[in-house]
Amino acid sequence: MSRLDTRTLKDELTSMDRRCLLDLGHPLLNRVADTFIRAAGVGAARAVSREAYFVTVEGLSGDSSGLDPDGGKRNHFSSIRGDDGQRSLDAVVKTAGKEAFQWGLAAGVYSGLTYGLREARGCHDWKNSAIAGAIAGAAVALTGDAGGHSDKLVHFAITGAALSSAASLLSGIF
């Protein structure tokens, strides 16, 4: 083991996969909590960086509708303004928290289900991934703006199952 004062950033990043952030006393709980925390951080960073991008684009050109993937319908927090016309920090924190929760929930559900299915079935294959992806996709749909709209729920479940099983199948090839 290397000394802490001589470790590089690369050493720190590569060792993150081998250690848990929390020890809750059970491998399933450890895995779900660890995955939730890591994915929630990614979700929050994504929300804040997306907002910074749109603030920059609006500041340079005054119009970002051509660059918005929603086709001009912006429903993220840059459209929410405070009483004095400035961006509301509360809205930024609220939306970043919501995306952090969505990403963490999806990752935690997926990770916990793949672990549980592997323990129950005795193997990890594309079927486990498809089931976990479908349930994680449904969880994301339920936390979205439209709530439990049935078309969105089915769409997200199918997409989650397809992406997850494809990733599982392709991981054996590459």
BANU-146279 format. One record per residue: z negated, y negated, x negated of N, C-alpha, C, CB in turn. Coordinates in Angstrom, 3 decimals, always signed. Atoms other than C-alpha are relative to their C-alpha. Glycine has a CB too. Example, Ala and Ser with C-alpha at 12.3 -4.5 7.8 and 13.67 -1.06 7.14 Angstrom:
BEGIN
SITE        nc3        nc2        nc1       cac3       cac2       cac1        cc3        cc2        cc1       cbc3       cbc2       cbc1
SITE     +0.000     +1.190     -0.890     -7.800     +4.500    -12.300     +0.000     -1.200     -0.900     -1.246     -0.027     +0.992
SITE     +0.060     +1.190     +0.820     -7.140     +1.060    -13.670     -0.730     -1.090     +0.770     +1.415     -0.462     -0.414
***
This chain:
BEGIN
SITE        nc3        nc2        nc1       cac3       cac2       cac1        cc3        cc2        cc1       cbc3       cbc2       cbc1
SITE     +0.000     +1.181     -0.851     +0.000     +0.000     +0.000     +0.000     -1.229     -0.886     -1.219     -0.007     +0.963
SITE     -0.106     +1.199     +0.810     +0.884     -3.425     -1.327     -1.106     -0.985     +0.351     +1.368     -0.650     +0.184
SITE     +1.013     +1.026     -0.224     -1.514     -6.302     -1.708     +0.526     -1.033     +0.975     -0.412     -0.670     -1.325
SITE     -0.402     +0.968     -1.015     -1.485     -8.899     +1.027     +0.634     -1.247     -0.598     -1.188     -0.391     +0.834
SITE     -0.535     +1.231     +0.575     -0.774    -11.807     -1.318     +1.381     +0.183     -0.631     -0.957     -0.532     -1.032
SITE     -1.321     -0.231     +0.591     +2.366    -10.162     -2.735     +1.022     +0.503     +1.009     -0.113     +0.989     -1.131
SITE     -0.925     -0.487     -1.030     +3.922     -9.065     +0.554     +0.991     -1.095     +0.372     -0.774     +0.475     +1.255
SITE     -1.029     +0.950     -0.393     +7.174    -10.717     +1.503     +0.156     +0.005     +1.516     +1.341     +0.329     -0.687
SITE     -0.269     +0.051     -1.435     +8.381    -11.700     +4.953     +0.708     +1.270     +0.452     +0.846     -1.236     +0.350
SITE     -0.710     -1.241     -0.334    +10.694     -8.691     +4.906     -0.984     +1.163     +0.140     +1.061     +0.324     -1.077
SITE     +1.015     -1.061     -0.093     +7.722     -6.393     +4.242     -0.800     -0.101     +1.294     -0.950     -0.064     -1.200
SITE     +0.746     +0.210     -1.233     +5.822     -7.926     +7.144     +0.811     +0.424     +1.216     -0.409     -1.459     +0.128
SITE     -0.837     -0.322     -1.152     +8.734     -7.561     +9.560     +0.271     +1.494     +0.116     +1.310     -0.749     -0.086
SITE     -0.262     -1.435     -0.068     +9.493     -3.961     +8.633     -1.255     +0.795     +0.345     +0.570     +0.486     -1.319
SITE     +1.225     -0.729     -0.316     +5.849     -2.948     +8.955     -0.436     -0.212     +1.448     -1.114     -0.424     -0.938
SITE     +0.390     +0.249     -1.392     +5.626     -4.364    +12.518     +0.303     +1.184     +0.899     +0.706     -1.231     +0.530
SITE     -0.348     -1.152     -0.829     +7.297     -1.254    +13.932     -1.023     +1.117     -0.102     +1.360     +0.523     -0.387
SITE     +0.913     -1.116     +0.230     +4.592     +0.998    +12.534     -1.415     -0.261     +0.473     -0.025     +0.335     -1.446
SITE     +1.377     +0.261     -0.400     +1.482     -0.750    +13.768     -0.040     -0.653     +1.387     -0.702     -0.898     -1.040
SITE     +0.196     +0.555     -1.334     +0.198     -1.639    +17.213     -0.708     -1.340     -0.101     -0.803     +0.972     +0.889
SITE     +0.686     +1.287     -0.051     -0.891     -5.145    +18.099     -1.387     +0.144     +0.603     +0.817     -1.009     +0.799
SITE     +1.277     -0.253     -0.669     -3.703     -3.811    +20.291     -0.318     +1.493     -0.048     +0.038     -0.504     +1.470
SITE     +0.402     -1.394     -0.114     -5.709     -0.603    +20.340     -0.864     +0.123     +1.248     -0.767     +0.490     -1.283
SITE     +0.693     -0.137     -1.273     -6.673     +0.220    +23.911     -0.568     +1.399     +0.210     +0.935     -0.343     +1.129
SITE     +0.628     -1.308     -0.067     -7.745     +3.787    +23.194     +0.874     +1.129     +0.497     -1.164     -0.084     +0.850
SITE     -0.901     -1.049     -0.477     -4.776     +5.676    +24.614     +1.416     -0.357     -0.441     -0.083     +0.164     +1.563
SITE     -1.351     +0.310     +0.498     -1.238     +5.994    +23.194     +0.907     -0.654     +1.042     +0.655     +1.262     -0.494
SITE     -0.824     +0.601     -1.046     +0.376     +5.150    +26.541     -0.362     -1.468     +0.208     -0.158     +0.773     +1.314
SITE     +0.436     +1.387     -0.175     -1.708     +2.005    +27.041     +0.361     -0.852     -1.206     -1.504     -0.058     +0.245
SITE     -0.362     +0.737     +1.212     -1.160     +0.978    +23.426     +1.483     -0.352     -0.001     -0.348     +0.821     -1.251
SITE     -1.447     +0.208     +0.024     +2.583     +1.380    +23.765     +0.440     -1.027     +1.038     +0.724     +1.319     +0.237
SITE     -0.365     +0.933     -1.067     +2.858     -0.477    +27.082     -0.445     -1.415     -0.357     -0.625     +0.436     +1.343
SITE     +0.513     +1.330     +0.338     +0.660     -3.375    +25.951     +0.750     -0.607     -1.180     -1.491     +0.072     -0.316
SITE     -0.710     +0.478     +1.180     +2.372     -3.661    +22.579     +1.422     -0.441     +0.355     +0.037     +1.092     -1.074
SITE     -1.356     +0.331     -0.413     +5.838     -3.631    +24.121     +0.012     -1.230     +0.895     +0.641     +1.182     +0.720
SITE     +0.086     +1.157     -0.889     +4.814     -6.106    +26.825     -0.166     -1.282     -0.808     -1.168     +0.162     +0.989
SITE     +0.280     +1.207     +0.789     +3.445     -8.599    +24.292     +1.211     -0.412     -0.827     -1.207     +0.229     -0.921
SITE     -1.166     +0.336     +0.839     +6.448     -8.397    +21.975     +1.171     -0.519     +0.833     +0.446     +1.230     -0.804
SITE     -1.111     +0.435     -0.841     +9.022     -8.696    +24.770     -0.318     -1.320     +0.699     +0.335     +1.074     +1.035
SITE     +0.382     +1.263     -0.620     +7.068    -11.493    +26.461     +0.220     -1.157     -0.966     -1.464     +0.043     +0.455
SITE     -0.263     +1.038     +1.003     +7.267    -13.470    +23.235     +1.479     -0.314     -0.109     -0.532     +0.427     -1.358
SITE     -1.451     +0.204     +0.044    +11.013    -12.960    +23.140     +0.475     -0.755     +1.235     +0.734     +1.350     -0.111
SITE     -0.385     +0.673     -1.241    +11.355    -14.020    +26.782     -0.382     -1.469     -0.001     -0.638     +0.688     +1.185
SITE     +0.436     +1.397     +0.068     +9.346    -17.196    +26.250     +0.845     -0.787     -0.995     -1.483     -0.082     -0.387
SITE     -0.836     +0.682     +0.997    +11.311    -18.066    +23.111     +1.402     -0.230     +0.545     +0.067     +0.816     -1.306
SITE     -1.328     +0.165     -0.596    +14.552    -17.509    +25.001     +0.018     -1.153     +0.991     +0.439     +1.289     +0.693
SITE     +0.057     +1.069     -1.001    +13.501    -19.811    +27.835     -0.092     -1.366     -0.656     -1.188     +0.206     +0.936
SITE     +0.166     +1.287     +0.672    +12.402    -22.598    +25.516     +1.255     -0.371     -0.780     -1.214     +0.036     -0.938
SITE     -1.213     +0.317     +0.762    +15.479    -22.328    +23.289     +1.165     -0.338     +0.917     +0.377     +1.167     -0.905
SITE     -1.046     +0.329     -0.968    +17.784    -22.337    +26.326     -0.178     -1.421     +0.509     -0.013     +0.993     +1.175
SITE     +0.265     +1.356     -0.466    +16.106    -25.472    +27.594     +0.313     -1.025     -1.088     -1.459     -0.133     +0.448
SITE     -0.312     +0.919     +1.099    +16.377    -27.120    +24.177     +1.504     -0.183     -0.151     -0.601     +0.513     -1.314
SITE     -1.463     +0.080     +0.072    +20.081    -26.321    +24.139     +0.546     -0.921     +1.084     +0.625     +1.400     +0.135
SITE     -0.511     +0.827     -1.086    +20.694    -27.894    +27.552     -0.437     -1.457     -0.130     -0.459     +0.556     +1.331
SITE     +0.436     +1.378     +0.237    +18.631    -30.955    +26.676     +0.895     -0.644     -1.049     -1.485     -0.044     -0.449
SITE     -0.865     +0.526     +1.052    +20.728    -31.383    +23.534     +1.396     -0.283     +0.529     +0.072     +0.976     -1.169
SITE     -1.347     +0.184     -0.544    +24.028    -30.919    +25.361     +0.040     -1.174     +0.965     +0.475     +1.275     +0.704
SITE     +0.044     +1.119     -0.931    +23.018    -33.322    +28.126     -0.172     -1.317     -0.728     -1.120     +0.189     +1.000
SITE     +0.202     +1.222     +0.777    +21.878    -35.837    +25.539     +1.259     -0.451     -0.716     -1.101     +0.204     -1.004
SITE     -1.220     +0.355     +0.719    +25.190    -35.709    +23.666     +1.134     -0.405     +0.924     +0.442     +1.148     -0.854
SITE     -1.145     +0.275     -0.860    +27.636    -35.638    +26.548     -0.375     -0.485     +1.389     +0.832     +1.220     +0.121
SITE     +0.415     +0.409     -1.328    +25.639    -36.319    +29.657     +0.353     +1.008     +1.080     +0.612     -1.311     +0.331
SITE     -0.395     -0.996     -0.995    +27.198    -33.311    +31.405     +0.116     +1.341     -0.688     +1.339     -0.385     +0.696
SITE     -0.056     -1.333     +0.596    +26.693    -29.633    +30.674     +0.496     +1.033     +0.995     -1.369     +0.403     -0.524
SITE     -0.392     -0.954     -1.036    +28.194    -28.081    +33.803     +1.087     +0.954     -0.489     +0.482     -0.740     +1.238
SITE     -1.030     -0.891     +0.520    +31.156    -26.664    +31.868     -0.548     +1.061     -0.930     +1.044     -0.793     -0.714
SITE     +0.597     -0.943     +0.936    +28.814    -24.903    +29.463     -1.032     +0.905     +0.656     -0.635     -0.744     -1.138
SITE     +1.023     -0.769     -0.691    +26.402    -23.547    +32.023     +0.593     +1.297     +0.535     -0.619     -0.823     +1.141
SITE     -0.544     -1.262     -0.485    +26.964    -19.828    +32.695     -0.118     +0.171     +1.503     -0.685     +1.135     -0.679
SITE     +0.139     -0.090     -1.450    +25.872    -20.365    +36.300     +1.041     -0.842     +0.726     -1.390     -0.433     +0.416
SITE     -1.070     +0.770     -0.620    +28.923    -22.531    +36.914     -0.465     -1.334     +0.554     +0.626     +0.797     +1.095
SITE     +0.453     +1.299     -0.446    +27.069    -25.801    +37.212     -1.246     +0.052     +0.861     +1.082     -0.670     +0.745
SITE     +1.219     -0.140     -0.782    +24.251    -24.460    +39.372     -1.128     +0.311     -0.961     +0.137     +1.109     +1.093
SITE     +1.072     -0.187     +0.964    +21.323    -24.970    +37.044     -1.306     +0.142     +0.745     -0.063     -1.168     -1.003
SITE     +1.269     -0.193     -0.680    +18.145    -23.504    +38.367     -1.104     +0.286     -1.005     +0.103     +1.135     +1.016
SITE     +1.105     -0.137     +0.922    +16.100    -23.545    +35.217     -0.683     -1.349     -0.140     +0.478     +0.531     -1.372
SITE     +0.929     +1.096     -0.088    +13.497    -26.087    +34.303     +0.499     -1.337     -0.504     -1.190     +0.348     -0.719
SITE     -0.448     +1.324     +0.410    +15.659    -28.895    +32.856     +0.318     -0.879     +1.198     +1.217     +0.112     -0.897
SITE     -0.277     +0.800     -1.191    +16.425    -29.976    +36.398     -1.277     -0.531     +0.637     +0.777     +0.823     +1.014
SITE     +1.271     +0.458     -0.555    +12.726    -30.517    +37.130     -0.494     -1.160     -0.847     -1.057     +1.154     +0.047
SITE     +0.420     +1.189     +0.731    +11.547    -33.964    +36.176     -1.389     -0.431     +0.474     +1.024     -1.150     +0.185
SITE     +1.299     +0.546     -0.352     +8.139    -35.576    +36.121     +0.154     -1.292     +0.783     -0.836     -0.237     -1.251
SITE     -0.027     +1.227     -0.796     +7.197    -38.699    +38.072     +0.662     -1.157     -0.730     -1.401     -0.389     +0.392
SITE     -0.541     +1.127     +0.750     +8.294    -41.031    +35.281     +1.406     +0.271     -0.538     -0.923     -0.341     -1.144
SITE     -1.365     -0.296     +0.434    +11.730    -39.425    +34.762     +0.067     +0.856     -1.257     +0.740     -1.278     -0.236
SITE     +0.019     -0.837     +1.202    +10.659    -37.448    +31.690     -0.122     +1.468     +0.401     -1.170     -0.408     -0.943
SITE     +0.098     -1.440     -0.265    +10.883    -33.691    +31.462     -1.467     +0.382     +0.167     +0.656     +0.828     -1.149
SITE     +1.367     -0.394     -0.299     +7.794    -32.121    +32.877     -0.403     +1.181     -0.870     -0.153     +0.349     +1.488
SITE     +0.496     -1.076     +0.857     +5.873    -30.077    +30.353     -0.546     +1.155     +0.838     -1.089     -0.527     -0.947
SITE     +0.497     -1.056     -0.888     +4.266    -28.193    +33.224     +1.124     +0.922     +0.450     -0.688     -0.611     +1.220
SITE     -1.130     -0.817     -0.443     +7.673    -27.036    +34.426     +0.512     +0.875     -1.133     +1.129     -0.888     +0.531
SITE     -0.435     -0.791     +1.157     +8.614    -25.898    +30.920     -0.927     +1.182     -0.210     +0.049     -0.868     -1.270
SITE     +0.975     -1.068     +0.200     +5.423    -23.903    +30.564     +0.090     +1.032     +1.129     -1.426     -0.581     -0.082
SITE     -0.090     -0.917     -1.138     +5.771    -22.422    +34.055     +1.213     +0.918     -0.114     +0.065     -0.787     +1.309
SITE     -1.204     -0.819     +0.096     +9.342    -21.241    +33.522     -0.038     +0.919     -1.220     +1.235     -0.889     -0.057
SITE     +0.129     -0.860     +1.183     +8.663    -19.968    +30.004     -0.967     +1.147     +0.282     -0.483     -0.818     -1.223
SITE     +0.943     -1.050     -0.375     +5.686    -18.054    +31.374     +0.620     +1.023     +0.934     -1.219     -0.605     +0.650
SITE     -0.659     -0.912     -0.936     +7.782    -16.606    +34.186     +0.967     +0.921     -0.731     +0.742     -0.787     +1.087
SITE     -0.929     -0.851     +0.756    +10.480    -15.405    +31.799     -0.741     +0.936     -0.936     +0.980     -0.856     -0.799
SITE     +0.800     -0.865     +0.862     +7.851    -14.069    +29.416     -0.538     +1.182     +0.801     -1.162     -0.791     -0.643
SITE     +0.503     -1.081     -0.850     +6.329    -12.089    +32.281     +1.114     +0.963     +0.382     -0.650     -0.571     +1.261
SITE     -1.113     -0.869     -0.388     +9.733    -10.766    +33.416     +0.419     +0.897     -1.160     +1.197     -0.838     +0.479
SITE     -0.416     -0.793     +1.162    +10.748     -9.652    +29.921     -1.084     +0.999     -0.377     +0.320     -0.917     -1.200
SITE     +1.094     -0.898     +0.348     +7.317     -8.190    +29.199     -0.164     +1.127     +1.003     -1.287     -0.774     -0.108
SITE     +0.099     -1.021     -1.038     +7.198     -6.372    +32.520     +1.097     +1.042     -0.153     +0.072     -0.639     +1.385
SITE     -1.108     -0.948     +0.143    +10.626     -4.834    +32.039     -0.202     +0.898     -1.211     +1.332     -0.746     -0.118
SITE     +0.191     -0.790     +1.216     +9.860     -3.726    +28.498     -1.199     +0.930     +0.115     -0.173     -0.917     -1.201
SITE     +1.190     -0.836     -0.160     +6.379     -2.444    +29.354     +0.234     +1.165     +0.945     -1.154     -0.832     +0.501
SITE     -0.312     -1.069     -0.954     +7.586     -0.486    +32.373     +0.921     +1.029     -0.647     +0.655     -0.579     +1.278
SITE     -0.945     -0.917     +0.641    +10.494     +0.977    +30.423     -0.687     +0.844     -1.066     +1.162     -0.779     -0.619
SITE     +0.663     -0.716     +1.083     +8.379     +1.894    +27.421     -1.005     +1.018     +0.521     -0.694     -0.980     -0.923
SITE     +0.983     -0.921     -0.571     +5.602     +3.417    +29.501     +0.644     +1.180     +0.702     -0.891     -0.730     +0.966
SITE     -0.682     -1.093     -0.699     +8.004     +5.430    +31.626     +0.682     +0.964     -0.964     +1.025     -0.561     +0.968
SITE     -0.637     -0.921     +0.951     +9.979     +6.801    +28.678     -1.051     +0.847     -0.709     +0.842     -0.780     -1.035
SITE     +1.082     -0.759     +0.632     +6.719     +7.796    +26.999     -0.540     +1.064     +0.957     -1.137     -0.947     -0.444
SITE     +0.541     -0.937     -0.980     +5.340     +9.398    +30.172     +0.970     +1.120     +0.341     -0.380     -0.735     +1.253
SITE     -0.996     -1.033     -0.297     +8.567    +11.222    +30.967     +0.199     +0.958     -1.175     +1.332     -0.647     +0.369
SITE     -0.112     -0.877     +1.172     +8.818    +12.521    +27.413     -1.175     +0.959     -0.076     +0.083     -0.829     -1.289
SITE     +1.180     -0.867     +0.001     +5.269    +13.850    +27.648     +0.066     +1.028     +1.130     -1.278     -0.840     +0.128
SITE     -0.047     -0.899     -1.151     +5.843    +15.366    +31.097     +1.102     +1.041     -0.121     +0.193     -0.794     +1.267
SITE     -1.130     -0.919     +0.073     +9.256    +16.915    +30.447     +0.094     +0.719     -1.337     +1.277     -0.743     +0.258
SITE     -0.035     -0.638     +1.308     +8.719    +17.768    +26.788     +1.204     -0.368     -0.846     -0.035     +1.464     +0.169
SITE     -1.160     +0.436     +0.780    +11.907    +16.035    +25.629     +0.348     -1.425     +0.391     +1.218     +0.944     +0.219
SITE     -0.510     +1.335     -0.309    +13.536    +12.645    +25.470     +1.517     +0.073     -0.003     -0.520     -1.072     -1.025
SITE     -1.458     -0.040     -0.101    +17.105    +12.520    +26.718     +0.481     -1.149     +0.873     +0.480     +1.358     +0.573
SITE     -0.585     +1.092     -0.763    +19.450    +10.289    +28.652     -0.548     -0.063     +1.418     +1.504     +0.140     +0.037
SITE     +0.552     -0.011     -1.362    +17.873    +11.371    +31.956     -1.288     -0.827     +0.067     -0.274     +1.453     +0.463
SITE     +1.217     +0.807     +0.070    +14.505     +9.920    +30.958     +0.349     -1.483     -0.089     -0.861     +0.421     -1.208
SITE     -0.409     +1.393     +0.177    +16.245     +6.741    +29.861     +0.575     -0.576     +1.278     +1.017     -0.116     -1.121
SITE     -0.607     +0.483     -1.241    +18.206     +6.464    +33.105     -1.070     -0.291     +1.053     +1.008     +1.030     +0.538
SITE     +1.067     +0.206     -0.987    +15.107     +6.853    +35.274     -0.832     -1.228     -0.369     -0.906     +1.253     +0.096
SITE     +0.807     +1.140     +0.442    +13.074     +4.397    +33.202     +0.789     -1.305     +0.111     -0.474     +0.209     -1.448
SITE     -0.828     +1.194     -0.111    +15.971     +1.912    +33.086     +0.166     -0.456     +1.438     +1.352     +0.250     -0.611
SITE     -0.142     +0.353     -1.413    +16.440     +2.048    +36.848     -1.276     -0.637     +0.540     +0.358     +1.240     +0.827
SITE     +1.262     +0.553     -0.496    +12.768     +1.409    +37.552     -0.295     -1.343     -0.655     -1.156     +0.979     -0.256
SITE     +0.193     +1.288     +0.676    +12.574     -1.350    +34.928     +0.946     -1.057     +0.579     +0.228     +0.147     -1.526
SITE     -0.941     +0.933     -0.612    +15.695     -2.969    +36.400     -0.471     -0.447     +1.370     +1.374     +0.631     +0.107
SITE     +0.533     +0.353     -1.318    +14.163     -2.850    +39.869     -1.200     -0.936     -0.134     -0.401     +1.269     +0.777
SITE     +1.152     +0.881     +0.224    +10.980     -4.453    +38.498     +0.453     -1.415     -0.333     -0.886     +0.548     -1.129
SITE     -0.535     +1.327     +0.329    +13.016     -7.313    +37.046     +0.551     -0.669     +1.260     +1.108     +0.108     -1.084
SITE     -0.553     +0.564     -1.239    +14.815     -7.782    +40.374     -1.108     -0.477     +0.925     +0.873     +1.036     +0.721
SITE     +1.099     +0.385     -0.879    +11.506     -7.933    +42.233     -0.719     -1.259     -0.473     -0.987     +1.133     +0.111
SITE     +0.656     +1.199     +0.522    +10.172    -10.683    +39.951     +0.938     -1.199     -0.047     -0.548     +0.269     -1.385
SITE     -0.971     +1.094     +0.035    +13.325    -12.799    +40.261     -0.188     -0.985     +1.137     +1.398     +0.552     +0.042
SITE     +0.089     +1.061     -0.998    +13.906    -15.848    +42.434     +0.252     +0.499     +1.414     +0.977     -1.092     -0.327
SITE     -0.336     -0.489     -1.339    +15.396    -13.895    +45.356     -0.989     +1.052     +0.493     +1.405     +0.578     +0.006
SITE     +0.977     -1.004     -0.410    +12.457    -11.486    +45.434     +0.621     +1.377     +0.120     -0.632     -0.390     +1.314
SITE     -0.452     -1.364     -0.176    +13.196     -8.031    +46.795     +1.286     +0.117     +0.792     -1.056     +0.789     +0.661
SITE     -1.281     -0.083     -0.697    +16.690     -8.739    +48.133     +0.649     +1.336     -0.357     +0.936     -1.205     -0.376
SITE     -0.397     -1.393     +0.227    +18.111     -5.224    +48.546     +1.251     +0.137     -0.865     +0.233     +0.682     +1.323
SITE     -1.204     -0.100     +0.831    +21.564     -5.862    +47.041     -0.315     -0.251     -1.466     +1.062     -0.989     +0.478
SITE     +0.380     +0.332     +1.368    +20.056     -7.456    +43.950     -0.840     +1.124     -0.607     -0.775     -1.332     -0.038
SITE     +0.856     -1.079     +0.469    +17.472     -4.687    +43.671     +0.828     +1.207     -0.430     -0.992     +0.401     +1.089
SITE     -0.857     -1.144     +0.319    +20.101     -1.940    +43.742     +0.872     -0.315     -1.212     +0.881     +0.377     +1.212
SITE     -0.855     +0.399     +1.126    +22.374     -3.866    +41.359     -0.769     +0.061     -1.318     +0.553     -1.422     +0.221
SITE     +0.798     -0.005     +1.223    +19.598     -4.354    +38.782     -0.428     +1.415     -0.377     -1.228     -0.892     +0.165
SITE     +0.404     -1.378     +0.296    +18.441     -0.730    +39.097     +1.158     +0.785     -0.601     -0.509     +0.699     +1.272
SITE     -1.176     -0.702     +0.539    +21.957     +0.611    +38.526     +0.338     -0.510     -1.393     +1.215     -0.174     +0.936
SITE     -0.294     +0.572     +1.317    +22.526     -1.790    +35.637     -1.010     +0.475     -1.038     +0.002     -1.534     +0.068
SITE     +1.029     -0.471     +0.930    +19.206     -0.842    +34.022     +0.187     +1.458     -0.377     -1.372     -0.194     +0.601
SITE     -0.220     -1.425     +0.272    +19.926     +2.860    +34.366     +1.223     +0.207     -0.875     +0.159     +0.779     +1.309
SITE     -1.234     -0.164     +0.780    +23.461     +2.511    +32.997     -0.187     -0.455     -1.446     +1.147     -0.784     +0.648
SITE     +0.204     +0.497     +1.368    +22.471     +0.386    +29.995     -0.948     +0.890     -0.791     -0.542     -1.425     +0.032
SITE     +0.985     -0.825     +0.682    +19.485     +2.527    +29.154     +0.557     +1.368     -0.383     -1.219     +0.170     +0.874
SITE     -0.549     -1.323     +0.320    +21.279     +5.851    +29.380     +1.135     -0.115     -1.013     +0.499     +0.701     +1.277
SITE     -1.055     +0.199     +0.999    +24.273     +4.482    +27.439     -0.601     -0.228     -1.381     +0.896     -1.186     +0.390
SITE     +0.658     +0.226     +1.292    +21.957     +3.240    +24.699     -0.585     +1.300     -0.547     -1.110     -1.061     +0.137
SITE     +0.558     -1.275     +0.434    +20.261     +6.629    +24.590     +1.092     +0.946     -0.519     -0.762     +0.658     +1.153
SITE     -1.108     -0.851     +0.428    +23.563     +8.477    +24.358     +0.626     -0.497     -1.306     +1.063     +0.064     +1.094
SITE     -0.633     +0.564     +1.201    +24.989     +6.117    +21.748     -0.918     +0.012     -1.221     +0.446     -1.421     +0.275
SITE     +0.910     -0.005     +1.149    +21.854     +6.194    +19.601     +0.150     +1.297     -0.817     -1.465     -0.165     +0.478
SITE     -0.233     -1.245     +0.717    +22.670     +9.804    +18.704     +1.285     -0.008     -0.805     +0.025     +1.138     +0.960
SITE     -1.274     +0.078     +0.690    +26.140     +8.819    +17.554     -0.086     -0.879     -1.240     +1.066     -0.525     +0.936
SITE     +0.046     +0.967     +1.104    +25.319     +5.853    +15.355     -1.233     +0.136     -0.777     +0.116     -1.395     +0.492
***
